[in-house]
Amino acid sequence: MYPWDRISNNDTTLRIIHEAFSRGHNVGVMVPSNLTVRANEVFGFVRLIQAMDKVPTDPVRFRDKVTFKEKMLPISGFDAIFLRANPPVDTTMLNFLDAVKDDVFFINDIDGIRKANNKLYTATMFDGRADIIPRTYVSKNKDYLLRMIQESDNEKMILKPLDGFGGSGVIVLEKKASQSMNSLLDFYISGQKGQRDQKYVIIQEYIEEADKGDVRILMLNGKPIGAMKRVPAENDVRSNIHAGGREEKHSLTKAEKRICDLVGPKLVADGLYFVGLDIINGKLIEVNVLSPGGITRINRLNRTKLQTKVIDFVEDVIKIKESALNRRMTHRMTVQNAKNQS
């Protein structure tokens, strides 16, 4: 995850950690750069949360009371690992974790994160066969993108970086301001100094009523467990809470339930068990697989504790894995003993 001192009062990661620790689980935190290899095995410099006389019921008070002890530990010694680092994904981190992905339950799956760590995953999810995905163009070719903007039936388009998160870099393009598009695309693709490493950018059709906000849905094991509406700040197209938006209570519409039904099986197939969907007016805008947030605000709006469902799910998965392992060991012993029987 990101460094502990960056945790805010509303942090979803904090709720998950607090819930797991409150149930008596051993919990440690680590930044990706603290992964290492020792004698050909993957270890990490893990900061273990130390025992408390009494665990505060309030997650913020818990955060302020936490003390750590850093230990170099084998990663395969943990039952489950949450990957809660912010985008873009650290590919070296994934290379380290590849070695233990068959031993540890990852939320989310290593290969699933490789597939879904940027906005291409959403744009191509159904290969153009679903009406729930807005018409999207991704390229480094400025002339191509300019042509797509001009050929669009919409007077507005959305421009955003492929690897952005938290609403950073999202702007509205209007055809009537075409004289500025050239320089904007130059900046998004090549940066201020025209660096060699050009960036992919996304041009996406503008969804009507986007100015009224979007819906964040949290998905667990392919099913929705909670949702909220995010309303942009005045004179801002972005609904993200970190960009100044505010949350409102929300019940899923028929169209939103349909999106969850369509997307859920694919998420599970890709090992993406805990995910945030962003939806505007019946269109799936984004699938957030790295550090999806919203638990705290959805909890507050609905007087619930979604983190209990998350940890329940993890515990159930581990129980099933352990039961299968124990059964296999018992059967192996039966086979081993058979040769010694008369």
Secondary structure, 3 states (H helix, E strand, C coil): CCCHHHCCCCCHHHHHHHHHHHCCCCCEECCHHHEEEECCEEEEEEEEECCCCCCCCCHHHHHHHCCEEEEEEEHHHCCEEECCCCCCCCHHHHHHHHCCCCCCEEECCHHHHHHHCCCHHHHCCCCCCCCCCCCEEEECCHHHHHHHHHHCCCCEEEEEECCCCCCCCCEEEEHHHHHHHHHHHHHHHHCCCCCCCCCCEEEEECCCCHHHCEEEEEEECCEEEEEEEEECCCCCCCCCHHHCCEEEECCCCHHHHHHHHHHHHHHHHCCCCEEEEEEECCEEEEEECCCCCCHHHHHHHHCCCHHHHHHHHHHHHHHHHHHHHHHHHHHHHHHHHHCCCC
